[in-house]
């Protein structure tokens, strides 16, 4: 007679199957496929918590001290609801990484900028990672250093394009010319590469740049990494692919 089944489900959370919790900046602009706020972007479930009142303008200009508490509270709520890891929808929030890491009790990866030092170690000697952001005026050394990147990391911004900045650096725009925004991003990539021929890979700080990642990579011809690639890597550790044990099928029942 065969042994009784040992298939068991484990509790302790409210929501299951969504490992990643996203603290989201409060916006009204279109979030196209590829953006954090468009759910078709994700190959796995995520949980979202909007931090009301914290618009793009506030998040890119406020001192870190004024953002830590509301974003930490949102992250703590996501963890209480079931998230096993926390990220955010804005690279500028590297400034709150340490506070969230201290308070949440789970792994925290708030900014795509955190990829910069790792990717730079992959490149041939003498090559650098460049960062493309919505505004080089707003992205400061403090944001880079908080993410573990070098203070002199080469930066490029979309300031010379009107459509991308008009939409994604504003608090009240609800319609975007996606083709014009893409042209702005490609132009910004060209300018960054022209100023810094040592660049061999690019990291996109802004999650609103993600819908254009593939077009930019094809245009400038070097690897391009963004917050989507970062969070997919992050998620892979929280929920590794289950290949099962030798001689047995993987079980869908065990989750902690």
C-alpha positions, 0 to 999 in steps of 0.5 A: 500500500502506498504511503499517504500524500505529504502535499501541504500548503503553508500559510502566514500571509494574506496574498499568495503568488505575488512575490514582488511588491511595488511602491508606486509614485502617484501619476496620471500619465499613460503607462504603456506596455513595458512600464511598471504601472501596466500589468501586461508588462509583468511575466509574474504577478506583482502587488502595487501600492500607490504612495498618494500625493508623491508625484514625479515632481516631488519624488525628483526634487524632495530631500530624502528625509521627506520621502522615507516615511511614506514610502517605508509605510507603503512598503511595510504594508505590502510586506504585511499583505504578502510581498517577499521583496520590495521595489519601486517605480522610480530610480530616484528612490535610491535615496530611500533604499537603506530606510526600506531595507532597514524596516521591511524585513525582506529584500529591497531593490528600489532603483535600476541604478543599483545595477550600474556597479555590477554591470560595469564589472562585466565589461572589458577594461576601460569600458563604462556603464552610462545612465539615461535618465529623464533629466541630468539636472535632477539626477544628482551624485547623491542618487548614484552614490546611494545606489552604489554607483560611481559619482562620475557615472556618465549621464544622458538625459531627455531634456533636448526632447520635448515630448518625453519630458513634457509627459513623464516629468510632469504631474498633470499630463494624460496623453502622450505621442509615443512615437515622438517620445521614442524619438526623444529617447533615441536622440538622448541615447545618441548624444550620450554615446557621442559624448562618452565613447567609453560606454559599453552598456546603458542603464535606464534610470526611469521606469517610463523609459522601459517601453523604449528599451528594445528600440534603444538597444537596437539603435545604439548597439550596446546592451541596455538594462532597465528596472524591468530586467532588474526586477526580473532578476530580483524575482528569480531569487524570490521564486526560483524555477522549480526543476524538481528533485531527481526522479520526482515531479516539481510540487506546486504546493510549497510556498513560504 
